[in-house]
Amino acid sequence: MELSVQGGLTKEAITLRYLFFTFFKIGCVSFGGHMALVSLIQTIMVDQDKSIDNELVLDSVTVASFMPGPMAVNVVANIGYTLKGKWGAITSMFAVLLPACLLILCLAYVYFSNGFKIEWTSIMQYVGATIGIIIFSTGLQLFRKEIAFNYSKIALFLLAIVLDLLAGSYILTIVLMLAGAMGGLLIDREKNNYREILGGPKVKYKLRLSPVSLSVLVVLFVNQVLFVSGFFKSFPNIFLKIGTVFSGISISLFGGGYVIVPIMQSLFVKDLNWLNTKQFIDAIAFSQVTPGPILVSSTFIGYKLAGFSGALLATCCMFLPAAALMIMVAKIFNRTKDHPLIKSMVGGIKVVVIGLIISSAFKILLMQPRTILVGATALIAFVLSFKYKLSPVYLILGAILFGILNTFIS
C-alpha cells in the first residue's frame, strides 16, 4: 500500500526518529483509552503530518478489534511495522508506552517507599471532557471522508452507535463488526457481481510463516499451556513466573483492559498473593491517571515483585506477545484485502468502527461532571479541534494546566 499523501511525508522520508518522537508525543497525552489514542494518531499523523492515510488507521483498528491484547498498542505496532518493519514496530511501541511507564515507575517507587495516595479528580475532569471532544471531532472527520451521504452506510453507522451506547461489550463489538461485514456486502451488491466473482477463477493466497514467526508461535503456545495449566507456579525463579504470567495475560486478553481487570485481581490477589487488595486497586488507579492503556499497571506490579527488572519484564511481556500476533495477522490481511469480497466487507466494518469511535466519545463526555466550566472547556476544545485543527497535544496540555490552576485557585 502506498502510504505517501499529497503534500505529506513519503514512506521513504519516514525515519525511526520520526516514529519515536511522534509516538512519544502521542504517548504523553494519550489519556482516555484506545479510541483516544486512535484519534490522536488520526489527527497528528493523518491530518497534520500526512505520513499515513485513513486506510492504514482503520485497517489496523479493524484487525486489532479481533485480536488479543491492548488494542491501542496493537494499532501502534502495526502502523510502525507497515512503515519501517520490525524496528518500526518496536520503536513505535516503546515510544508510545514510555511516558506512562516512566510515570508509573516513579509512582511505584514513591508508593512502596513511603506509601502514597493520588487524587486527581478535580484536574482530570477537564482532561476527560477535552479527550471526549477530540474523539468526537475525529469521528466526525472520518464520517465526512468515509461515509458522507451514503444513506445505507449512515444507517449502519447509527445502528453501531445506538447498540454500543445501550449495551456496549466486547461480544457486541464483534457482532457489530460481523454485521458491518455483511452490511458492506449488501451495500456493494450493485457494484460487485458476486456470482461472477465466486464463479470466476480462484485466487490462491499462500500462507507462509518465516522460521522466526513459527518459532514465536511455538513459544507463545507453550507459554499459554504453562499459564492456563498453572504449571508456572512451580517455577522457583520469580522472573520466569513474571514472564509466563504476563505473556499469558497478553494473549488471553480480548475486549480491552477493563475486561481483564477482574481476572487479574483474582490471579494476583487471591491466587498468587503477589498484591493485597489495596495495592491492586491503587495499581489500577495509577494507570487511570497516567496516559496510555490501563495495562501499564503491569509496570507497577512488576516493580513490586522484582524492582526495576521486574517492571521491565512485566511490561514487555504484557505488550509484545499480542503485538507480535497482531503483526502476523495484519500481514495476512494486507495480502487479501484487495479481493472484491474482502474490500466490501472491510468497507462495512470501517463504518462500524467510525460509529464506535463516536460512541466512545459520547460515553466519555457523559461521564464528566455537568458543570459550566466543564461544558465551556468542551465547547472551546471542539471549536479549536474541529474548525481550527489545533493539535490535540496542546488541547490536552491546556486542559491539564487549566485543571491545575482551577484546583489551586479554588
RODO-2510 file (C-alpha; in nm, 4 decimals, decimal comma):
residues 410
     n   res          X          Y          Z
     1     m     0,0000     0,0000     0,0000
     2     e     0,1380     0,3425    -0,0909
     3     l     0,1471     0,5500     0,2221
     4     s     0,2611     0,8824     0,0855
     5     v    -0,0057     1,1521     0,0810
     6     q    -0,0115     1,4545    -0,1465
     7     g     0,1921     1,7242     0,0261
     8     g     0,2943     1,4931     0,3104
     9     l     0,5808     1,2637     0,4040
    10     t     0,6666     0,9763     0,1713
    11     k     0,7281     0,6326     0,3149
    12     e     1,0982     0,6700     0,2378
    13     a     1,1132     1,0007     0,4291
    14     i     0,9706     0,8447     0,7451
    15     t     1,2522     0,7523     0,9819
    16     l     1,2724     0,5670     1,3119
    17     r     1,3463     0,9056     1,4660
    18     y     1,0176     1,0400     1,3310
    19     l     0,8278     0,7382     1,4632
    20     f     0,9889     0,7658     1,8060
    21     f     0,9210     1,1341     1,8624
    22     t     0,5731     1,1239     1,7065
    23     f     0,4553     0,8304     1,9160
    24     f     0,6347     0,9623     2,2246
    25     k     0,4404     1,2866     2,1865
    26     i     0,1185     1,0895     2,1410
    27     g     0,2044     0,8705     2,4400
    28     c     0,2476     1,1753     2,6638
    29     v    -0,1159     1,2820     2,6180
    30     s    -0,2991     0,9598     2,5304
    31     f    -0,5473     0,9740     2,8172
    32     g    -0,8916     0,8200     2,7717
    33     g    -0,8473     0,4691     2,6349
    34     h    -0,7775     0,3174     2,2952
    35     m    -1,0154     0,5345     2,0928
    36     a    -0,8458     0,8459     2,2298
    37     l    -0,5071     0,7181     2,1145
    38     v    -0,6502     0,6255     1,7718
    39     s    -0,7923     0,9787     1,7482
    40     l    -0,4516     1,1273     1,8286
    41     i    -0,2886     0,9151     1,5577
    42     q    -0,5574     1,0226     1,3122
    43     t    -0,5165     1,3917     1,3916
    44     i    -0,1365     1,4065     1,4119
    45     m    -0,0173     1,1500     1,1564
    46     v    -0,3016     1,1608     0,9008
    47     d    -0,4343     1,5175     0,9116
    48     q    -0,1261     1,7153     1,0195
    49     d     0,1881     1,5256     0,9141
    50     k     0,0174     1,3318     0,6312
    51     s     0,2632     1,0493     0,6923
    52     i    -0,0093     0,7816     0,6737
    53     d    -0,3648     0,7671     0,5411
    54     n    -0,7073     0,6874     0,6826
    55     e    -0,6973     0,3399     0,5330
    56     l    -0,3986     0,2266     0,7396
    57     v    -0,5511     0,3538     1,0647
    58     l    -0,8929     0,1981     1,0035
    59     d    -0,7442    -0,1297     0,8755
    60     s    -0,5269    -0,1500     1,1875
    61     v    -0,8278    -0,0887     1,4135
    62     t    -1,0278    -0,3495     1,2216
    63     v    -0,7656    -0,6234     1,2655
    64     a    -0,6851    -0,5220     1,6255
    65     s    -1,0528    -0,5493     1,7224
    66     f    -1,0407    -0,9237     1,6591
    67     m    -0,7033    -0,9800     1,8229
    68     p    -0,5963    -1,0314     2,1849
    69     g    -0,4062    -0,7665     2,3746
    70     p    -0,4473    -0,3909     2,4223
    71     m    -0,5988    -0,2592     2,1005
    72     a    -0,4273     0,0800     2,1017
    73     v    -0,0760    -0,0648     2,1348
    74     n    -0,1528    -0,3269     1,8691
    75     v    -0,2611    -0,0492     1,6316
    76     v     0,0623     0,1408     1,7000
    77     a     0,2698    -0,1747     1,6453
    78     n     0,1036    -0,2424     1,3099
    79     i     0,1499     0,1152     1,1885
    80     g     0,5163     0,1100     1,2897
    81     y     0,5676    -0,2279     1,1210
    82     t     0,3973    -0,1140     0,7999
    83     l     0,6177     0,1946     0,7807
    84     k     0,9587     0,0634     0,8900
    85     g     0,9373    -0,3117     0,9508
    86     k     1,0125    -0,4823     1,2818
    87     w     1,2281    -0,1968     1,4106
    88     g     0,9481     0,0441     1,3269
    89     a     0,7074    -0,1671     1,5332
    90     i     0,9472    -0,1900     1,8296
    91     t     1,0342     0,1810     1,8169
    92     s     0,6696     0,2892     1,7923
    93     m     0,5555     0,0651     2,0794
    94     f     0,8475     0,1685     2,3002
    95     a     0,7845     0,5387     2,2366
    96     v     0,4093     0,5345     2,2952
    97     l     0,4417     0,3370     2,6211
    98     l     0,7497     0,5168     2,7561
    99     p     0,5767     0,8222     2,9144
   100     a     0,3134     0,6195     3,1023
   101     c     0,5611     0,3509     3,2110
   102     l     0,8113     0,6055     3,3425
   103     l     0,5385     0,7826     3,5375
   104     i     0,4030     0,4548     3,6777
   105     l     0,7582     0,3522     3,7711
   106     c     0,8083     0,6771     3,9652
   107     l     0,4724     0,6350     4,1379
   108     a     0,5581     0,2740     4,2272
   109     y     0,8909     0,3803     4,3764
   110     v     0,7275     0,6502     4,5923
   111     y     0,4349     0,4226     4,6796
   112     f     0,6397     0,1290     4,8043
   113     s     0,8943     0,3565     4,9731
   114     n     0,6625     0,5809     5,1702
   115     g     0,3032     0,4941     5,0878
   116     f     0,1229     0,7307     4,8553
   117     k    -0,2262     0,8364     4,7587
   118     i    -0,3066     1,0344     4,4455
   119     e    -0,6225     1,2378     4,3954
   120     w    -0,6554     1,3964     4,0531
   121     t    -1,0337     1,4056     4,0145
   122     s    -1,0694     1,7829     4,0051
   123     i    -0,7933     1,8133     3,7453
   124     m    -0,8815     1,5203     3,5225
   125     q    -1,2459     1,6230     3,4683
   126     y    -1,1315     1,8906     3,2221
   127     v    -0,8944     1,6465     3,0551
   128     g    -1,1774     1,3935     3,0230
   129     a    -1,4050     1,6481     2,8556
   130     t    -1,1264     1,7504     2,6164
   131     i    -1,0478     1,3896     2,5256
   132     g    -1,4148     1,3185     2,4582
   133     i    -1,4290     1,6164     2,2231
   134     i    -1,1076     1,5156     2,0421
   135     i    -1,2501     1,1665     1,9798
   136     f    -1,5825     1,3175     1,8670
   137     s    -1,4065     1,5583     1,6300
   138     t    -1,2007     1,2737     1,4820
   139     g    -1,5140     1,0642     1,4336
   140     l    -1,6882     1,3499     1,2516
   141     q    -1,3933     1,3976     1,0186
   142     l    -1,3828     1,0241     0,9397
   143     f    -1,7599     1,0320     0,8854
   144     r    -1,7207     1,3028     0,6218
   145     k    -1,4406     1,1166     0,4447
   146     e    -1,5666     0,7578     0,4596
   147     i    -1,9481     0,7778     0,4841
   148     a    -2,0678     1,1218     0,3667
   149     f    -2,4179     1,0976     0,2112
   150     n    -2,4345     0,7220     0,1606
   151     y    -2,7642     0,6520     0,3380
   152     s    -2,7037     0,2790     0,3711
   153     k    -2,3744     0,3463     0,5464
   154     i    -2,5385     0,6119     0,7631
   155     a    -2,7977     0,3554     0,8785
   156     l    -2,5203     0,1074     0,9683
   157     f    -2,3248     0,3859     1,1394
   158     l    -2,6245     0,4882     1,3557
   159     l    -2,7022     0,1251     1,4406
   160     a    -2,3470     0,0794     1,5725
   161     i    -2,3710     0,3943     1,7868
   162     v    -2,7113     0,3125     1,9378
   163     l    -2,6343    -0,0510     2,0184
   164     d    -2,2933     0,0293     2,1648
   165     l    -2,4400     0,3035     2,3860
   166     l    -2,7212     0,0774     2,5055
   167     a    -2,5301    -0,2462     2,5613
   168     g    -2,1615    -0,1994     2,4860
   169     s    -1,9438    -0,5061     2,5376
   170     y    -1,6659    -0,6932     2,3629
   171     i    -1,9104    -0,9566     2,2346
   172     l    -2,1354    -0,6839     2,0941
   173     t    -1,8345    -0,5216     1,9274
   174     i    -1,7540    -0,8475     1,7471
   175     v    -2,1205    -0,8900     1,6474
   176     l    -2,1265    -0,5342     1,5119
   177     m    -1,8057    -0,5984     1,3164
   178     l    -1,9608    -0,9090     1,1599
   179     a    -2,2812    -0,7152     1,0888
   180     g    -2,0654    -0,4464     0,9288
   181     a    -1,9007    -0,7061     0,7038
   182     m    -2,2423    -0,8352     0,5922
   183     g    -2,3663    -0,4792     0,5516
   184     g    -2,0667    -0,3967     0,3338
   185     l    -2,1503    -0,6871     0,1040
   186     l    -2,5106    -0,5676     0,0755
   187     i    -2,4127    -0,2042     0,0156
   188     d    -2,1765    -0,3044    -0,2684
   189     r    -2,4080    -0,5657    -0,4221
   190     e    -2,4813    -0,3439    -0,7233
   191     k    -2,1154    -0,2611    -0,7792
   192     n    -1,9943    -0,6206    -0,7478
   193     n    -2,1323    -0,9202    -0,9316
   194     y    -2,0810    -1,1718    -0,6519
   195     r    -2,1960    -1,4652    -0,8615
   196     e    -1,9359    -1,3814    -1,1239
   197     i    -1,6659    -1,3280    -0,8599
   198     l    -1,7387    -1,6560    -0,6824
   199     g    -1,7712    -1,8455    -1,0082
   200     g    -1,4582    -1,6979    -1,1631
   201     p    -1,1011    -1,8212    -1,1369
   202     k    -0,9939    -1,8845    -0,7808
   203     v    -0,7214    -1,6652    -0,6411
   204     k    -0,4856    -1,8582    -0,4186
   205     y    -0,3296    -1,6853    -0,1226
   206     k    -0,0296    -1,8673     0,0153
   207     l     0,0169    -1,8524     0,3890
   208     r     0,3882    -1,8601     0,4545
   209     l     0,5349    -1,8301     0,8004
   210     s     0,9007    -1,7430     0,8370
   211     p     1,1108    -1,9520     1,0756
   212     v     1,1082    -1,6592     1,3203
   213     s     0,7267    -1,6297     1,3093
   214     l     0,6869    -2,0033     1,3506
   215     s     0,9252    -2,0017     1,6472
   216     v     0,7314    -1,7158     1,8089
   217     l     0,4043    -1,9067     1,7688
   218     v     0,5535    -2,2201     1,9239
   219     v     0,6939    -2,0251     2,2216
   220     l     0,3616    -1,8472     2,2778
   221     f     0,1710    -2,1763     2,2558
   222     v     0,3987    -2,3449     2,5123
   223     n     0,3750    -2,0375     2,7367
   224     q    -0,0036    -2,0430     2,7174
   225     v    -0,0136    -2,4109     2,8145
   226     l     0,2067    -2,3362     3,1180
   227     f    -0,0088    -2,0363     3,2093
   228     v    -0,3526    -2,1979     3,1721
   229     s    -0,2450    -2,5199     3,3446
   230     g    -0,0942    -2,3291     3,6377
   231     f     0,2317    -2,5229     3,5985
   232     f     0,4230    -2,1938     3,6182
   233     k     0,3518    -2,1808     3,9937
   234     s     0,6177    -2,4455     4,0463
   235     f     0,8887    -2,2278     3,8894
   236     p     1,1452    -2,1336     4,1555
   237     n     1,2534    -1,8159     3,9750
   238     i     1,0305    -1,5065     4,0092
   239     f     1,1363    -1,3754     3,6680
   240     l     1,0184    -1,6956     3,4961
   241     k     0,6882    -1,6586     3,6773
   242     i     0,6536    -1,2925     3,5761
   243     g     0,7325    -1,3715     3,2119
   244     t     0,4887    -1,6624     3,1924
   245     v     0,2021    -1,4867     3,3713
   246     f     0,2139    -1,1551     3,1884
   247     s     0,2694    -1,3187     2,8476
   248     g    -0,0251    -1,5459     2,9230
   249     i    -0,2444    -1,2481     3,0091
   250     s    -0,1302    -1,0668     2,6946
   251     i    -0,2660    -1,3287     2,4554
   252     s    -0,5686    -1,4112     2,6713
   253     l    -0,6993    -1,0546     2,6702
   254     f    -0,9935    -0,9896     2,4393
   255     g    -1,2092    -0,6815     2,4712
   256     g    -0,9805    -0,4269     2,6363
   257     g    -0,8118    -0,3791     2,9712
   258     y    -1,1326    -0,3404     3,1729
   259     v    -1,2388    -0,6928     3,0778
   260     i    -0,9234    -0,8487     3,2199
   261     v    -0,9119    -0,6415     3,5425
   262     p    -1,1330    -0,8824     3,7464
   263     i    -0,9268    -1,1771     3,6196
   264     m    -0,6024    -1,0000     3,7114
   265     q    -0,7379    -0,9221     4,0571
   266     s    -0,8312    -1,2847     4,1143
   267     l    -0,4914    -1,4030     3,9874
   268     f    -0,2626    -1,1509     4,1594
   269     v    -0,4511    -1,1026     4,4859
   270     k    -0,6308    -1,4301     4,5619
   271     d    -0,4335    -1,6937     4,3757
   272     l    -0,0690    -1,5822     4,3694
   273     n    -0,0776    -1,3396     4,6653
   274     w     0,1532    -1,1025     4,4811
   275     l    -0,0538    -0,7986     4,5904
   276     n    -0,3088    -0,7227     4,8555
   277     t    -0,6455    -0,5778     4,7536
   278     k    -0,5482    -0,2166     4,8245
   279     q    -0,2257    -0,2435     4,6260
   280     f    -0,4104    -0,3864     4,3265
   281     i    -0,6763    -0,1134     4,3362
   282     d    -0,4055     0,1517     4,3640
   283     a    -0,2200    -0,0026     4,0678
   284     i    -0,5329     0,0301     3,8538
   285     a    -0,5954     0,3826     3,9848
   286     f    -0,2423     0,4914     3,8951
   287     s    -0,2831     0,3522     3,5439
   288     q    -0,6020     0,5572     3,5085
   289     v    -0,4417     0,8922     3,5896
   290     t    -0,1465     0,8371     3,3566
   291     p    -0,1545     0,8417     2,9772
   292     g    -0,1561     0,5087     2,7988
   293     p    -0,3558     0,1875     2,8394
   294     i    -0,4807     0,0563     3,1726
   295     l    -0,2430    -0,2390     3,1367
   296     v     0,0576    -0,0190     3,2189
   297     s    -0,0418    -0,1330     3,5674
   298     s     0,1820    -0,4297     3,4800
   299     t     0,4804    -0,1964     3,5300
   300     f     0,3625    -0,1202     3,8847
   301     i     0,3053    -0,4878     3,9683
   302     g     0,6378    -0,5966     3,8180
   303     y     0,8214    -0,3323     4,0218
   304     k     0,6585    -0,4550     4,3424
   305     l     0,7690    -0,8132     4,2672
   306     a     1,1265    -0,7605     4,1481
   307     g     1,2188    -0,3943     4,1287
   308     f     1,3153    -0,2236     3,8035
   309     s     1,3999    -0,5527     3,6269
   310     g     1,0622    -0,6960     3,7214
   311     a     0,8845    -0,3843     3,5946
   312     l     1,0671    -0,4014     3,2614
   313     l     0,9993    -0,7727     3,2147
   314     a     0,6313    -0,7465     3,3121
   315     t     0,5768    -0,4533     3,0742
   316     c     0,7465    -0,6235     2,7792
   317     c     0,5603    -0,9495     2,8367
   318     m     0,2263    -0,7698     2,8665
   319     f     0,2544    -0,5905     2,5322
   320     l     0,4985    -0,7699     2,2993
   321     p     0,3283    -1,1125     2,2530
   322     a    -0,0072    -0,9664     2,1480
   323     a     0,1659    -0,7157     1,9187
   324     a     0,3603    -0,9978     1,7502
   325     l     0,0360    -1,1864     1,6798
   326     m    -0,1239    -0,8650     1,5560
   327     i     0,1531    -0,8074     1,3019
   328     m     0,1352    -1,1665     1,1734
   329     v    -0,2404    -1,1462     1,1187
   330     a    -0,2159    -0,7964     0,9674
   331     k     0,0346    -0,9253     0,7104
   332     i    -0,2164    -1,1936     0,6041
   333     f    -0,4944    -0,9337     0,5986
   334     n    -0,2901    -0,6992     0,3773
   335     r    -0,2386    -0,9781     0,1205
   336     t    -0,6098    -1,0500     0,0888
   337     k    -0,7831    -0,7156     0,1431
   338     d    -0,7842    -0,6175    -0,2268
   339     h    -1,0144    -0,9073    -0,3159
   340     p    -1,3573    -0,7551    -0,4062
   341     l    -1,5382    -0,9528    -0,1366
   342     i    -1,2852    -0,8600     0,1324
   343     k    -1,2891    -0,4939     0,0245
   344     s    -1,6673    -0,4788     0,0561
   345     m    -1,6652    -0,6445     0,3974
   346     v    -1,3844    -0,4225     0,5258
   347     g    -1,5718    -0,1190     0,3925
   348     g    -1,8702    -0,2111     0,6084
   349     i    -1,6518    -0,2823     0,9114
   350     k    -1,4924     0,0620     0,8776
   351     v    -1,8375     0,2208     0,9026
   352     v    -1,8948     0,0309     1,2283
   353     v    -1,5522     0,1369     1,3604
   354     i    -1,6356     0,5034     1,2953
   355     g    -1,9651     0,4530     1,4781
   356     l    -1,7778     0,3005     1,7724
   357     i    -1,5410     0,5999     1,7769
   358     i    -1,8365     0,8405     1,8042
   359     s    -1,9994     0,6174     2,0658
   360     s    -1,6764     0,6151     2,2687
   361     a    -1,6759     0,9962     2,2636
   362     f    -2,0348     1,0088     2,3909
   363     k    -1,9523     0,7662     2,6738
   364     i    -1,6550     0,9722     2,7900
   365     l    -1,8465     1,3004     2,7710
   366     l    -2,1433     1,1599     2,9626
   367     m    -1,9093     1,0529     3,2445
   368     q    -1,7874     1,4091     3,3040
   369     p    -1,9381     1,6418     3,5694
   370     r    -2,2147     1,8621     3,4296
   371     t    -2,0731     2,2000     3,5281
   372     i    -2,0408     2,5282     3,3419
   373     l    -1,6601     2,5108     3,3385
   374     v    -1,6537     2,1548     3,2018
   375     g    -1,9100     2,2489     2,9354
   376     a    -1,7132     2,5580     2,8368
   377     t    -1,3930     2,3511     2,8175
   378     a    -1,5649     2,1014     2,5870
   379     l    -1,7066     2,3749     2,3622
   380     i    -1,3735     2,5555     2,3270
   381     a    -1,1954     2,2244     2,2598
   382     f    -1,4464     2,1381     1,9858
   383     v    -1,4024     2,4707     1,8052
   384     l    -1,0228     2,4542     1,8272
   385     s    -1,0116     2,0877     1,7226
   386     f    -1,2775     2,0629     1,4513
   387     k    -1,2604     2,4088     1,2943
   388     y    -0,9041     2,5243     1,3562
   389     k    -0,7379     2,1769     1,3624
   390     l    -0,5306     2,2622     1,6705
   391     s    -0,3090     1,9724     1,7739
   392     p    -0,4706     1,7556     2,0433
   393     v    -0,1389     1,7658     2,2306
   394     y    -0,1907     2,1380     2,3010
   395     l    -0,5576     2,0865     2,3820
   396     i    -0,4855     1,8195     2,6436
   397     l    -0,1903     2,0063     2,7950
   398     g    -0,4105     2,3161     2,8119
   399     a    -0,6839     2,1188     2,9886
   400     i    -0,4324     1,9815     3,2427
   401     l    -0,2964     2,3323     3,3083
   402     f    -0,6475     2,4733     3,3474
   403     g    -0,7388     2,1925     3,5888
   404     i    -0,4275     2,2580     3,7993
   405     l    -0,4879     2,6329     3,8121
   406     n    -0,8561     2,5909     3,8930
   407     t    -0,7734     2,3416     4,1705
   408     f    -0,5210     2,5709     4,3375
   409     i    -0,7374     2,8825     4,2974
   410     s    -1,0457     2,7182     4,4434
***
